[in-house]
Amino acid sequence: QAIDDDCNQTGQLLAAMLDWPQGTFASRVELEDGAVRVEREVDGGLETLRLRLPAVLTADLRLNEPRYATLPNIM
C-alpha cells in the first residue's frame, strides 16, 4: 500500500529532489550496462524507456506475478 494515497507522488517527488531520471508504473524492468530498460502501459499501448542509473522506479501491479500460499505451507 502506498503512503501517498496511491497517487504516485512519492516516486516522482523523490526523483525530482535527487535530480535522477524516473520510470513510473513499470510493468517490466531489465538491467543493461549502466542503464535500465522500463516498459510501461500507456493509453496507446506500451512505452519503453531507457534510463541511465541511478534512477527512481515505481511499480505497476503487473510487474510481479504473486505467489499464493498453499494450505500445507500455512500450517
N, C-alpha and C positions, 0 to 999 in steps of 0.2 A: 504494500500500500504506500502510495506516495505521500510525502509530508506537505506537498503543495496543493492538496485537494485535487489531484490528478489533472492539473492544468499545464503540466510540462514547463514550469517556470524555473525549477531548481537547476536543471542541467544547463539551460540557456544562460541563466544569471552567472553560474559558475564559470562557464566558458568565456563570458564577457569579462568577468573580473580577472581571469587568468590570461586573457588575450590568446586563447587557444582555439583552434578550429572545433566545430561541433557537428555531430551527426545525430539527429533526433529521430525517434521512432524506428530504430534499427530493427529490421526483421531478419537480417543475415549479416554476419561480420566475418571478414577474412583478413588476417595479418599478412602484410607484404614487407618488403625490405624498407624499413623506416617509415612505413605508412600503413594505413588500414583502409580496406575497401568496405563500404557500408551500403547495403541495399535496403531501401525503404519503400513502403507503399504510399503513393500519392493518388490524387483523384484520377489522373490519366493512365495509371498503371504502376510500373516500378521505376524508381530512380536510383541510380548507382552513383555514389560519391567516393572519391579517393582523397583521404585526409592525411596530412603529414602528422607524425607523432611528436609530442604528446597531443592528445585530443580528448574531448569530452564526448561520450556517447550516452544516449538514453535509449532504452529498450522498448520495443513493441511486444505485445503478447505473443506474437508468432516467432520470436527469437528462439525460444526453447520449447521443446515438447515435454510437458510434465510427466513425471512418473508417478503412478498411483500405487500406494502401499497395498499389498495383499493381506488378507486376514491373518495368515500364519506369521507374517513379519511384524504385525502389530502386537500380537500376544507375547 
